[in-house]
Amino acid sequence: MNTKMLTMGAMALAMMTGSALAAGNTSALDDPATMSPFFTDAGMKTLRSEADFKTAWMAMKPDEKKAVLKDCGDTTLNKSHADFCAMAKKMGG
């Protein structure tokens, strides 16, 4: 009985750890739900005008803005989102 409980506990811990590690690699800059209001196209290549960008930025929750600005501060993420990050920093950072 003890062996069975220990095995089940180890399996549960392994599954929870794997989920936590997988979730830790997400970026607000790669989330289509967060980013789509800032772009004119579905491929998210063309930014909206500055006025439209500001409207979308002001509609975001403060914690969402903070996450975006944090990710824009990461040099690796910033390379692939340079135009967006420049505009985001201009709006709130």
CORLINRA-V287331 format. One line per field, one symbol per residue. psi: psi as a letter, one per 30 degrees, with the letter a starting at -180 (. if undefined). A space follows every 10 residues. Layout:
psi: ???
//
This chain:
psi: eeeeeeeeee eeeeeeeeee eeffglkffg jeeefefflf lffhfjllle eeeeeeeffl leeeeeeeee effkeeeeef heeeeeeeee eg.
//
